[in-house]
Amino acid sequence: RALAPDIKPVAMLMARRRPEDPRELIGAIPKRTRAFQLAMIQARVFNRVLATRASMGTESQSQIGDVVQAVDGRHRVLMDGDPEDMGAGSPPTGPLWSADVMRATGKPGEIELESLAADNLVPEDLKTPGGLRPRGARRPLVVPLENVEVDKWENDCAWARFDLPVGSFATVVLEAIKAP
């Protein structure tokens, strides 16, 4: 039986010798595969943050400690004592984790760290995982739909068209739509 192309280098290394350092085995996995696995972890943690916030009803409401995107495009932590409109119009963001991603504080920060810990990780684990240097980012937890068009509901289906910003997924929108 043939090995998956991503596992073959690991198997060949193990056949030649048995390295004791697991980093050597990880290094045998193609970089592209390691990067993809890291992106999946980042997405899973982000989705966990979003699910927790949605269950609390705070996915679109900025709270003290949230990282929000200011009018100038820069991210900042919403602090107690900021003007009331500071977080208005800017949804809270969630992390695509790396060791140096801007962190939320307070309750939002706790949710983010707990979501990462669910995979037995702490931020420092993402400094150079598998020899990679991940770039962290912040993405809005909710985004507006633009250019929405929905055709008449017929035969248990309808066509829906809409635009989303980069990094957003139409499947999430479609899951939220319920049939009449």
MARNUPA-998931 format. One line per 3 residues: number of its first residue (from 1); their letters; for each residue x, y, z of C-alpha. Coordinates in nm, 2 decimals, padded with zeros to 4 digits. Example, Ala and Ser with C-alpha at 12.3 -4.5 7.8 and 13.67 -1.06 7.14 Angstrom:
1> as> 01.23 -00.45 00.78; 01.37 -00.11 00.71
REM end
This chain:
1> ral> 00.00 00.00 00.00; 00.14 00.34 -00.10; 00.21 00.60 00.17
4> apd> 00.06 00.95 00.15; 00.32 01.18 -00.01; 00.33 01.39 00.31
7> ikp> 00.41 01.09 00.53; 00.67 00.93 00.30; 00.96 01.15 00.40
10> vam> 00.89 01.07 00.77; 00.88 00.70 00.70; 01.20 00.71 00.50
13> lma> 01.38 00.90 00.79; 01.25 00.64 01.03; 01.37 00.36 00.81
16> rrr> 01.72 00.51 00.78; 01.75 00.57 01.15; 01.53 00.64 01.45
19> ped> 01.58 01.01 01.56; 01.51 01.07 01.92; 01.43 01.44 01.87
22> pre> 01.06 01.47 01.75; 01.16 01.80 01.59; 01.37 01.61 01.34
25> lig> 01.06 01.40 01.24; 00.85 01.71 01.21; 01.11 01.87 00.99
28> aip> 01.08 01.57 00.76; 00.71 01.66 00.69; 00.69 01.90 00.39
31> krt> 00.67 02.26 00.49; 00.35 02.31 00.29; 00.18 02.04 00.49
34> raf> 00.30 02.19 00.82; 00.18 02.53 00.72; -00.16 02.39 00.63
37> qla> -00.19 02.21 00.96; -00.11 02.53 01.14; -00.37 02.72 00.95
40> miq> -00.63 02.46 01.05; -00.54 02.50 01.41; -00.56 02.88 01.38
43> arv> -00.91 02.85 01.22; -01.03 02.60 01.47; -00.93 02.83 01.76
46> fnr> -01.09 03.13 01.59; -01.41 02.93 01.54; -01.41 02.83 01.91
49> vla> -01.38 03.19 02.01; -01.67 03.29 01.78; -01.89 03.00 01.90
52> tra> -01.83 03.10 02.27; -01.90 03.46 02.20; -02.21 03.37 02.00
55> smg> -02.34 03.15 02.28; -02.30 03.45 02.51; -02.46 03.69 02.25
58> tes> -02.15 03.91 02.24; -02.01 03.82 01.90; -02.10 04.16 01.76
61> qsq> -02.08 04.37 02.07; -01.74 04.51 02.16; -01.66 04.47 02.53
64> igd> -01.38 04.62 02.75; -01.07 04.42 02.66; -01.17 04.34 02.30
67> vvq> -00.93 04.41 02.02; -01.12 04.63 01.77; -01.01 04.79 01.45
70> avd> -01.01 05.17 01.47; -01.11 05.40 01.20; -00.75 05.44 01.09
73> grh> -00.73 05.06 01.03; -00.51 04.98 01.33; -00.61 04.74 01.60
76> rvl> -00.63 04.85 01.96; -00.76 04.71 02.29; -01.08 04.87 02.40
79> mdg> -01.01 05.01 02.75; -01.23 05.11 03.04; -01.27 05.49 03.02
82> dpe> -01.25 05.50 02.64; -01.52 05.72 02.48; -01.84 05.53 02.44
85> dmg> -01.83 05.54 02.07; -01.47 05.41 02.05; -01.59 05.05 01.97
88> ags> -01.91 05.16 01.79; -01.93 05.03 01.44; -01.63 04.81 01.49
91> ppt> -01.71 04.45 01.58; -01.48 04.26 01.82; -01.20 04.06 01.65
94> gpl> -01.08 03.71 01.71; -00.72 03.58 01.68; -00.55 03.38 01.42
97> wsa> -00.30 03.29 01.68; 00.07 03.33 01.67; 00.31 03.40 01.96
100> dvm> 00.30 03.77 01.89; -00.06 03.83 01.78; -00.22 04.13 01.96
103> rat> -00.41 03.99 02.26; -00.74 04.08 02.40; -00.76 04.14 02.78
106> gkp> -01.03 04.08 03.04; -01.31 03.84 02.97; -01.25 03.85 02.59
109> gei> -00.89 03.76 02.65; -00.98 03.47 02.88; -01.21 03.33 02.61
112> ele> -00.93 03.35 02.35; -00.68 03.18 02.58; -00.93 02.91 02.68
115> sla> -01.00 02.84 02.31; -00.63 02.80 02.25; -00.59 02.58 02.56
118> adn> -00.86 02.35 02.43; -00.59 02.22 02.19; -00.34 02.21 02.48
121> lvp> -00.16 02.51 02.35; -00.04 02.84 02.50; 00.07 03.14 02.28
124> edl> 00.44 03.06 02.32; 00.38 02.72 02.16; 00.31 02.91 01.84
127> ktp> 00.65 03.09 01.83; 00.80 02.85 01.57; 00.58 02.55 01.56
130> ggl> 00.73 02.28 01.33; 01.00 02.53 01.23; 00.75 02.77 01.09
133> rpr> 00.72 03.14 01.17; 00.35 03.20 01.18; 00.21 03.55 01.13
136> gar> -00.08 03.61 01.36; -00.37 03.83 01.26; -00.70 03.96 01.40
139> rpl> -01.03 03.91 01.20; -01.37 04.05 01.28; -01.60 03.80 01.45
142> vvp> -01.89 03.92 01.24; -01.89 04.08 00.90; -02.16 04.25 00.69
145> len> -02.30 04.09 00.38; -02.28 04.31 00.08; -02.46 04.31 -00.25
148> vev> -02.72 04.06 -00.12; -02.96 03.91 -00.37; -03.20 03.63 -00.30
151> dkw> -03.43 03.47 -00.56; -03.78 03.35 -00.49; -03.80 03.03 -00.28
154> end> -03.92 02.75 -00.50; -03.91 02.37 -00.47; -03.73 02.39 -00.14
157> caw> -03.44 02.60 -00.27; -03.34 02.95 -00.37; -03.04 03.12 -00.52
160> arf> -02.85 03.35 -00.29; -02.57 03.58 -00.39; -02.36 03.80 -00.17
163> dlp> -02.01 03.94 -00.12; -01.80 03.88 00.19; -01.46 04.02 00.29
166> vgs> -01.15 03.80 00.25; -01.12 03.55 00.53; -01.50 03.50 00.56
169> fat> -01.68 03.19 00.46; -02.01 03.16 00.27; -02.07 02.82 00.43
172> vvl> -02.11 03.00 00.76; -02.37 03.23 00.62; -02.56 02.95 00.45
175> eai> -02.57 02.75 00.78; -02.74 03.05 00.95; -03.01 03.08 00.68
178> kap> -03.32 02.87 00.77; -03.58 02.76 00.52; -03.93 02.93 00.56
REM end
